[in-house]
């Protein structure tokens, strides 16, 4: 099929990353299969974890659980958000998906609407992420949930909000809050099941947070927002086709608004690559902190001073002018390149919807 760009993904690298994480953490792993398997597709991510001997997957949306079942995966699946309506609840139970309980009201909804019992669940504790779960110090609500009949309480979990940051304080605080809840329940004779709070960064950087299991997602594709002691491979490379070649003279302009004015003669190529593919995208700060704004501005300034580049025939080509939505000009002066050649770029898998090709 004609395709002007695609992501090339290495199955072998996926499996090596899965094996490396298993070797490093030495506790059961819940393989997180969300966001289309972090960009490598749900099927391939699950297959890599399955090959490593992982027996439980975690998903963030109900449709991901159903897709895994349609593909024939029979491993345990944990839905990491509450089922919000009776149809979702029924579909999850019919497909033997373990549910998340995030409040007493949520648990009560399950108990009166379930199509089969016992209902397999993990209880979520909010230790500072501010998303799903019982507040970390609301022990009475937690006890009320565990007192309900018709449930099989198989685990309890929380989620770190800043395990990728250099400072450990926020992660340490969340970890202590989680332990205070689980210990309070256990002291009252309540079996909480599998305790898990560590995500990829925490599991690989802070061994004490591993507890009974860890949830690993982005480490599978070798893309973590912080360095770790475990060597992981980048599993993909973005490839895009050179569609046309151009010759510019001094004074010529390029792009909408004639943004770029050519100062000296240049050869250029038009590549089927742009913002739509995540090329040159700078994530906006999601917190109103001075340091996050500073990092964002730094990346914008760096992009302006040093435009993103791609590699073609072993040589780098920088953006000429502005990055387009689907097509971008690159300076190919002095480079042997022709239409049909492929450029390579280490792109973000989750930002592109282009075809995936596995090798």
C-alpha positions in Angstrom: 0.0 0.0 0.0 1.2 3.5 -0.8 2.3 5.2 2.4 4.3 8.4 2.6 5.3 7.9 6.2 5.2 5.2 8.9 6.6 4.1 12.2 9.0 1.2 12.1 8.8 -0.8 15.4 11.1 -3.6 16.5 9.4 -6.5 18.1 12.7 -7.8 19.3 13.4 -4.6 21.1 10.0 -4.7 22.8 10.7 -8.2 24.1 14.2 -7.2 25.3 12.8 -4.2 27.2 10.2 -6.5 28.8 12.8 -9.0 29.8 15.1 -6.3 31.2 12.4 -4.8 33.4 11.4 -8.2 34.7 15.0 -8.9 35.6 15.4 -5.6 37.3 12.2 -5.4 39.5 12.0 -9.1 40.7 8.3 -8.7 41.6 5.2 -9.5 39.6 4.5 -7.0 36.9 1.2 -5.6 35.7 1.8 -4.7 32.1 0.0 -1.5 31.3 -1.6 -1.5 27.9 -3.0 2.0 27.4 -2.8 4.7 24.7 -2.7 2.1 22.0 0.0 0.2 23.8 2.0 3.5 24.2 1.9 3.8 20.5 3.1 0.2 19.5 -0.5 -1.1 19.3 -2.4 -2.9 22.1 -1.8 -6.3 20.5 2.0 -5.9 20.2 2.4 -4.5 23.7 0.4 -7.3 25.2 2.3 -9.9 23.1 5.6 -8.6 24.4 4.5 -8.8 28.0 3.0 -12.2 27.4 6.3 -13.5 25.9 8.0 -12.3 29.2 5.6 -14.4 31.2 3.5 -11.5 32.5 0.0 -12.7 33.6 -1.8 -9.5 34.3 -2.5 -6.4 32.1 -3.7 -3.0 33.2 -5.8 -0.7 31.0 -7.1 2.8 31.5 -10.3 2.5 29.5 -13.0 -0.3 29.1 -12.6 -0.5 25.3 -8.9 -1.5 25.8 -9.9 -4.4 27.9 -12.5 -5.6 25.3 -9.9 -5.2 22.6 -7.5 -7.5 24.5 -10.2 -10.1 24.9 -11.1 -9.9 21.2 -7.4 -10.5 20.4 -7.7 -13.7 22.5 -5.6 -12.7 25.5 -6.8 -14.7 28.5 -4.5 -13.0 31.2 -6.1 -11.1 34.0 -7.0 -7.5 33.1 -7.3 -4.7 35.6 -9.4 -1.7 34.6 -7.7 1.2 36.3 -10.8 3.5 36.3 -14.3 2.9 37.7 -17.0 1.4 35.5 -19.4 4.4 35.3 -22.6 2.8 33.9 -24.4 -0.6 33.9 -23.5 -1.5 30.3 -19.8 -1.0 31.0 -20.1 -2.9 34.3 -21.8 -5.8 32.6 -19.3 -6.0 29.7 -16.4 -5.9 32.1 -17.8 -8.7 34.3 -18.8 -10.8 31.3 -15.2 -10.6 30.1 -13.7 -11.4 33.5 -12.1 -7.9 33.9 -11.0 -6.9 37.4 -12.7 -3.6 38.3 -11.4 -0.5 40.2 -13.3 0.7 43.3 -12.7 4.4 43.9 -15.4 5.2 46.5 -18.1 3.7 48.6 -20.7 5.0 46.2 -18.9 3.4 43.3 -18.7 0.0 45.2 -22.4 0.2 46.1 -23.2 0.9 42.4 -21.4 -2.3 41.5 -23.1 -4.4 44.2 -26.6 -3.5 43.1 -26.0 -3.7 39.4 -23.6 -6.6 38.9 -24.6 -9.4 36.6 -22.4 -11.9 38.4 -20.7 -12.4 41.7 -18.2 -12.2 43.3 -17.0 -9.0 41.8 -13.2 -9.0 41.4 -11.9 -5.6 42.4 -8.8 -3.6 43.4 -9.4 -0.6 45.6 -7.9 2.8 44.5 -6.4 5.2 47.1 -5.7 8.8 46.2 -2.4 9.7 47.8 -1.9 13.0 45.9 -2.5 12.4 42.2 -6.0 13.8 42.7 -7.6 11.4 40.3 -9.3 8.1 41.2 -9.5 6.7 44.7 -10.4 7.1 48.4 -8.6 9.9 50.1 -5.5 8.5 51.7 -6.6 9.2 55.3 -10.2 8.2 55.0 -9.7 4.8 56.6 -13.4 4.6 57.7 -14.6 4.8 54.1 -12.1 2.1 53.1 -13.3 -0.1 55.9 -16.9 0.4 54.8 -16.0 -0.7 51.3 -14.3 -3.9 52.6 -17.3 -4.7 54.7 -19.5 -5.0 51.6 -20.5 -8.5 50.5 -20.3 -9.9 47.0 -16.8 -8.7 46.3 -13.4 -10.4 45.9 -10.9 -7.8 47.1 -7.8 -8.8 45.2 -5.6 -5.7 45.5 -5.2 -2.1 46.5 -3.2 0.6 44.6 -2.3 4.2 44.2 -0.5 6.3 41.6 2.6 8.5 41.8 2.4 11.9 40.4 6.1 12.9 40.3 8.2 9.8 40.3 10.1 11.2 37.2 11.3 14.2 39.1 14.8 14.5 40.6 13.4 15.3 44.0 12.1 12.3 45.9 10.0 14.3 48.5 6.6 14.1 46.7 7.0 10.4 45.9 8.1 9.7 49.4 5.1 11.5 50.8 2.7 9.6 48.6 4.4 6.3 49.4 4.1 6.9 53.2 0.4 7.8 52.8 -0.3 4.6 50.9 1.4 2.5 53.5 -0.5 4.3 56.3 -3.8 3.3 54.6 -2.8 -0.3 53.9 -1.3 -0.8 57.4 -4.4 0.6 59.1 -6.6 -1.8 57.2 -4.3 -4.8 57.9 -4.2 -3.9 61.6 -8.0 -4.2 61.6 -7.7 -7.7 60.1 -8.6 -6.7 56.6 -6.7 -8.6 53.9 -6.0 -6.0 51.2 -4.5 -8.3 48.6 -1.8 -7.2 46.2 -0.4 -3.7 47.0 0.9 -1.8 44.0 1.8 1.9 43.6 5.0 2.0 41.5 4.9 3.0 37.9 7.8 2.6 35.4 9.9 5.4 36.8 9.3 4.6 40.5 9.8 0.8 39.9 13.2 1.4 38.3 14.4 4.3 40.4 13.1 3.6 43.9 13.2 -0.1 44.7 11.5 0.3 48.1 8.2 1.3 46.3 7.9 -2.0 44.5 5.8 -3.8 47.3 3.8 -6.8 45.9 3.7 -5.7 42.3 4.6 -2.9 39.9 2.8 -1.3 37.0 5.0 -0.9 33.9 4.0 0.9 30.8 6.3 3.4 29.1 9.4 1.4 30.0 8.3 -1.2 27.5 8.8 1.2 24.6 12.0 2.6 26.1 10.7 6.1 26.6 10.9 7.4 30.2 10.9 11.0 31.4 13.8 10.3 33.7 17.1 8.3 33.6 17.1 4.9 35.4 19.7 2.3 36.1 18.1 -0.1 33.7 19.3 0.1 30.1 16.2 0.2 27.8 16.1 0.4 24.0 14.0 2.8 21.9 11.8 0.5 20.0 10.8 2.7 17.0 11.9 5.0 14.3 9.7 7.3 12.3 10.3 7.2 8.5 9.0 9.7 6.0 9.3 10.0 2.3 11.0 12.9 0.4 8.2 14.0 -1.9 9.9 16.7 -3.9 13.1 18.8 -4.3 13.4 22.5 -4.7 16.0 25.1 -5.4 15.7 28.5 -3.6 17.3 31.8 -4.5 18.2 34.6 -2.1 15.1 36.6 -1.3 12.7 33.7 -1.9 10.1 33.0 0.9 8.6 29.9 2.3 5.5 28.9 4.3 2.2 30.7 5.3 2.8 34.4 5.8 6.1 34.2 4.0 7.6 33.5 7.4 11.1 32.5 6.2 13.1 34.6 3.8 16.0 32.7 2.1 19.3 34.6 2.6 21.5 32.5 0.3 20.9 29.9 -2.4 19.8 26.6 -1.0 18.6 23.2 -2.0 15.6 21.9 -0.1 13.4 18.9 0.0 9.7 18.6 0.9 9.1 15.7 3.4 5.8 14.1 4.3 6.3 15.0 8.0 4.7 17.6 10.1 2.8 18.6 13.3 0.2 16.0 12.6 2.9 13.4 13.2 4.1 15.0 16.4 7.2 16.5 14.7 8.5 19.5 16.5 5.7 19.4 19.1 6.6 20.9 22.5 4.4 19.8 25.4 2.8 22.7 27.1 3.3 23.0 30.9 0.5 21.3 32.8 1.3 22.9 36.1 1.4 26.6 37.1 4.9 26.4 38.5 7.7 28.7 37.6 10.2 26.0 36.8 7.7 24.2 34.5 7.1 27.4 32.6 10.9 28.0 32.4 11.4 24.5 30.9 8.7 25.1 28.4 10.2 28.4 27.3 13.6 26.8 27.1 12.4 24.2 24.7 10.6 26.8 22.6 13.8 28.9 22.4 15.9 25.8 21.6 13.6 24.9 18.8 13.8 28.4 17.4 17.6 28.6 17.6 18.2 25.0 16.6 15.3 23.8 14.4 14.4 20.1 14.6 16.3 17.9 12.1 15.9 14.5 10.4 18.5 12.1 9.0 18.6 11.2 5.3 21.3 9.0 3.8 23.3 9.3 7.0 23.3 13.2 7.1 21.2 15.6 9.1 18.8 18.0 7.5 17.3 20.9 9.5 13.9 22.5 9.0 13.8 25.4 6.6 11.2 27.8 7.7 8.2 26.6 9.7 7.1 23.1 10.4 3.9 22.3 8.4 1.0 20.3 9.4 1.7 17.5 6.9 4.7 18.6 4.9 7.9 20.3 6.0 10.8 21.9 4.1 14.3 20.8 5.0 17.6 22.3 4.0 19.3 19.7 1.8 22.2 21.9 0.6 25.2 19.7 -0.1 23.3 16.5 0.5 22.7 13.8 -2.1 18.9 13.3 -1.8 16.1 12.7 -4.3 12.3 12.1 -4.3 11.4 8.7 -2.9 14.3 8.7 -0.4 13.4 8.1 3.3 14.3 10.4 6.2 14.4 9.1 9.8 13.3 10.8 13.0 13.1 9.6 16.6 9.5 10.5 17.0 7.0 10.2 19.8 4.9 7.0 19.1 1.8 8.3 20.9 1.6 11.5 18.9 1.2 9.9 15.5 -1.6 8.0 14.0 0.4 6.8 10.9 0.9 3.2 9.9 2.9 0.9 12.1 5.3 -1.5 10.5 6.9 -4.2 12.6 10.3 -5.8 12.0 
